[in-house]
């Protein structure tokens, strides 16, 4: 009888500890997968925007013959942002890739804003139906990116909180769960969708 009692005293705590480790590990995996999925939603919207930009540049090219440098900057910024998004999509938990994407997106937002501002000076371009349609789609996509970014940042916050709080921080440390980086906006003007005027 005492042997069974000693065995129970030794085994029950081990089972409790094993259950805690397994449960915490699985919860961290679930939260990590949730923020990776949230980034996939951002990625879908970013790709849509990257696909719209060449059409926008092509439409504007016929009207903005003297603004070649602006158009080239838009294309270069789009390509840099696309490359950064590919690196971030490969591993959304990589803080360096997320910071690079954030910087590239800020730069793209700036040159797109300049393109739209320059377009305002060309009445024929402003009235072009294709340009109006592309601007409307771009604005809609920007809003979707903003919502997807918020969902991603919320998922990252929940994951990081779970990873850093006691006692799950011990499991995170044992199994190498790294912190995730928020997808932040570097420039204040990028915090708002580009203003599109149809007048």
N, C-alpha and C positions, 0 to 999 in steps of 0.2 A: 504494500500500500504506500509506503513512504517513497518507494522508487517511482511510482506513478505520480505522486504529488510533486516530487522533485522534477520529473520530466515535464509535467504541466507548467510548473513555475518557470522552467527554462524555455519551453517551446512557445507558450502563449505570447510572451513579450517579443520573441523573434517573429512570430506571425504578424503581430501588430506593426512592428517596424517594417517588415516586408510589405505589408498592405499599404502603409503610409508611403513608402518609396515608390511602389508601383503606381498608386493613385496620383501622387504628385508628378511623377515623370509623365504619365499619360495626360494629365491636365496641361502641363507645359507644352507637350507636343501638340495638343489640340489648339492651344492659344497661338502657338507659332504658326500652325497651318492656317489659322483664321487670318492672321495679318498678312501672310503670303497670298492668300486668296483675295484679300482686300486690295493688295497691290496689283494683282492681276486685273482687277476692275479698273484701276487707274490706267494700267497699261493699254487696255482696250480703248479707252477714251483718248489717250495720248496718241496712239496709232491713228485713230480717226482724224485727230487734228493734224498730225504729220502728213496724212494723205490729202487734207484740204489745202494745205499751204502751197504746194506746187500749182494747184489750180488757181489759187488766188494770185500768185505771182504771174502766172501765164496770162490771166485776164488783165492784170494791171500793166503788164509789159508793153502792150500795144499803145497805152495811153501815157505811160511814164518813161518815154524814151530818154529824157534828161535825168532820170533818177536811177540810172543803172546801178550805182553803188548801193543804194538802199535795197534794191531787189537782190543784189548779190549777198548783202549782209543777212537778209531774211533767209535765203537758201542756205548759207553757211551755218547760221544759228539753228535752223531746222535740222540740218544734218548732224550737228554736234549734239543737239538734244535727243535726236533719234538714237545715236550711238550710246549716249549716256543712259537712255531708257533701256536699251538692250542689256547693258551691264547690270543695271539695277534689277531688271526682270529676272536675270539669271540667279540673283541672290538678294532678295529684298532685305535680308538681315544684315547685309554689308553696309556699314555706316559710311564708308568712303564712297561707295557707289551712289548711295542716297544723297550725300552732300553734293557730289558731282552732278547728279540729275537735277537737284534743286537749283544749282548755279546755272546750269544749261537752260533750264526752263525759265529762269528769271531773265537771262539774256535774250531768249527767244521772245518772251513777252515784251521786252523793251523794243526790239526791232520790229515786231509786228505792230506795236503801238505807233511807231514812227511811220511805218508803211501806211497804216490807216489814216494817220494825220496828213501825210503827203497826198493821199488819195482824195482827201477833202478839198484840196486846191484844184482838182480837175473835175469840173462839172459833168463832162461827158462820162467820165469813169464813175462818178457818184451815181449817175442815172442808169448805168449799165445794169440790166436785169441779172446777168450772171454774177456780177460783182456783188449786188445786193443780196442775192441768194447765198453766195459763199460767205459773206459777212454774217448773215443770219445763222448759217450752219456753224460758223466758227464761234459765235457768241453762245449758241446752244451747247456746243461741245465744251467750251470753257466752263460753263456752269456745271456740266456733268463731271468734268475733271475736279472741280472744287468739291462737289459732293463726295466723289470717290476718294479724294485726298482726306476729307474729314473722316470717312469711315475707316480708312487705313490708319490714320493717326489715333483714332479711338481704339482700334484693335491692338496697335503697338503699345498704347498706354496700359491697356489691361494686361498684355503679356509682360511688359517690363515691371509692372506692379507685382504681378504674381511671382516673377523671377527674383525680385529683390526683397520680398517680405519673408520674415521668419515663419516657419522653418523651411519653406520651399526653396529659399535661397541656398540652403545646404545641398539639396538635390540638384538644383541648377548648377552649382559649382562642381559637384561630383561628375555630372554628365556633360559639362561644357556648353550649357545654354548661354549664348552670348546675348547682350542687350541689343535691341533693335533701335534704329534711328527714325525719328519722325521725319515726314516729308514736309519740310517747312519752306516758306517763301522768303527769299532774301530781301526783296525790294517791296516797300509798302504799296507802290502803285500796282504791283502784280497781284496783290490781295483781292483786287476787284476784277471782274471780267472786263475785257476791253469795251469801251463805249463805242457803239456803232450808231451813226446818225444816218437816217434815211431821207433827210431833207435835201 
